[in-house]
Amino acid sequence: MKDLLRLRTSLTEEIETLLNEQIKVEAHSSSVYLAMSSWCNRNGFDNSADYFQKQSGEEREHMLKLFGFINDMGGRAISPEVTNIPQEFESFRAVFETALQQEIYVTQQFNRIADRCFKAKDFMSFQFIQWFLKEQIEEEYIARRALELFDVIGEEGTGRWEIDKQVPKIKYEN
């Protein structure tokens, strides 16, 4: 039966597995951003709370885009279990450091998937992944700029309040 079902998809088992793993990465990212939003909200950083809630939604959209692609290609998309979501962060800056680390990790994972698609000559999946790689340019850029605010503005006095005020103004222009 498995061989018959495999005939109904052009996805190799390896690529399908990698894409399902990425669904889990995106779901985890969405949950981490939601936890960051809650932490920022509890600590009075309303603009950053809104920013991270929006980021959470974007990561969920990415997860659903991957989920849909696998199903559209005749594969079997798997709804991920998400665990080990941090609820507390050392500081306001640590929240943004974690966000940048998360985005760099996501970029690495998409690069790995693109590499495997290319090597497997799965050019349909390779082309699909290009959208995510382009998206990661923006995601990393915004995460870096937000973190740079801590160095430029500083956290002393009203610094954190000013950083929080500037976060929603960060835009990626390409």
C-alpha positions in Angstrom: 0.0 0.0 0.0 2.8 2.4 0.9 4.4 2.0 -2.6 1.0 2.7 -4.2 0.6 5.9 -2.2 4.1 6.9 -3.1 3.2 6.8 -6.7 0.6 9.5 -6.1 3.2 12.1 -5.1 6.4 13.4 -6.6 7.8 14.1 -3.2 10.5 11.8 -2.1 10.2 10.4 1.4 13.3 12.4 2.4 11.9 15.7 1.1 8.5 15.0 2.7 10.3 14.3 6.0 12.3 17.5 5.8 9.3 19.6 5.1 7.4 18.0 7.9 10.3 18.7 10.2 10.2 22.3 9.1 6.4 22.5 9.9 7.4 21.6 13.4 10.2 24.3 13.4 7.6 26.9 12.2 5.1 25.8 14.8 7.8 26.0 17.5 8.8 29.5 16.3 5.2 30.6 16.4 4.8 29.4 20.0 8.1 31.0 21.1 7.0 34.3 19.6 3.7 34.1 21.4 5.5 33.5 24.7 7.8 36.5 23.9 4.6 38.6 23.3 3.2 37.5 26.7 6.5 38.3 28.5 6.7 41.7 26.9 3.1 42.4 27.8 3.6 41.4 31.4 6.7 43.7 31.6 5.1 46.8 30.0 6.5 46.6 26.5 3.3 46.9 24.6 4.7 47.7 21.2 7.1 44.7 21.4 4.2 42.5 22.6 2.2 43.4 19.5 5.3 42.9 17.3 5.9 39.4 18.7 2.2 38.5 18.4 2.3 39.5 14.8 5.5 37.4 14.3 3.8 34.5 15.9 1.0 34.7 13.3 3.5 34.9 10.4 5.3 31.8 11.6 1.9 30.0 11.8 1.2 31.1 8.2 4.6 29.7 7.2 3.7 26.4 8.9 0.4 26.3 7.1 2.0 27.1 3.7 4.3 24.1 4.2 1.5 22.0 5.4 -0.6 22.8 2.3 2.3 22.2 -0.1 2.9 18.7 1.2 -0.8 17.9 1.0 -1.1 19.5 -2.5 1.8 17.4 -3.7 0.1 14.2 -2.5 2.2 13.8 0.5 1.2 13.4 4.2 1.6 16.6 6.2 1.8 16.0 9.9 0.4 18.3 12.5 3.3 18.9 14.9 3.5 18.5 18.7 5.0 21.6 20.2 6.8 21.4 23.5 9.6 23.1 25.5 8.4 26.7 24.9 10.2 29.1 27.3 7.8 31.4 29.2 10.4 33.5 30.9 13.3 35.5 29.5 16.3 37.0 31.4 15.7 40.5 30.1 14.1 42.6 27.4 17.3 42.4 25.4 17.4 38.6 25.8 14.0 38.3 24.1 15.4 40.0 21.0 18.6 37.9 21.1 16.5 34.8 21.2 14.4 36.1 18.3 17.5 36.6 16.2 18.9 33.2 17.1 15.6 31.7 16.1 15.6 33.4 12.7 19.1 32.3 12.0 18.2 28.7 12.9 15.2 28.9 10.6 17.3 30.2 7.7 19.8 27.3 8.2 17.0 24.8 8.1 15.6 26.2 4.9 19.1 26.2 3.3 19.4 22.6 4.3 16.0 21.8 2.7 16.9 23.7 -0.5 20.2 21.8 -0.7 18.5 18.4 -0.4 15.8 19.4 -2.9 18.5 20.4 -5.4 20.5 17.3 -4.9 17.4 15.1 -5.3 16.5 17.1 -8.4 13.2 18.0 -6.8 12.9 21.3 -8.6 9.3 21.9 -7.7 10.0 21.7 -4.0 13.2 23.7 -4.6 11.3 26.4 -6.3 8.7 26.4 -3.4 11.4 26.8 -0.8 12.8 29.9 -2.6 9.9 31.9 -1.2 10.9 31.0 2.4 14.6 31.8 1.8 13.6 35.3 0.5 11.3 35.8 3.5 14.2 34.9 5.8 16.2 37.9 4.5 13.5 40.1 5.9 13.1 38.2 9.1 16.8 38.2 9.9 17.2 41.9 8.9 14.3 43.0 11.2 15.6 40.9 14.1 19.1 42.4 13.8 17.8 46.0 13.6 15.7 45.4 16.6 18.6 44.1 18.6 20.8 47.0 17.4 18.4 49.4 19.1 19.8 48.2 22.4 23.3 49.3 21.5 22.3 52.5 19.8 19.7 53.7 22.4 20.9 51.9 25.5 18.7 50.5 28.2 19.4 53.1 30.9 16.7 55.5 32.1 13.9 55.6 29.5 16.0 53.6 27.0 13.9 50.4 27.1 10.7 52.5 26.7 12.3 54.2 23.6 13.4 50.8 22.2 9.9 49.5 22.6 8.6 52.6 20.8 10.9 52.0 17.9 10.4 48.3 17.4 7.2 48.6 15.2 8.9 51.2 13.0 11.6 48.8 11.7 10.9 48.0 8.1 12.8 46.0 5.5 13.0 47.8 2.2 14.1 45.8 -0.8 
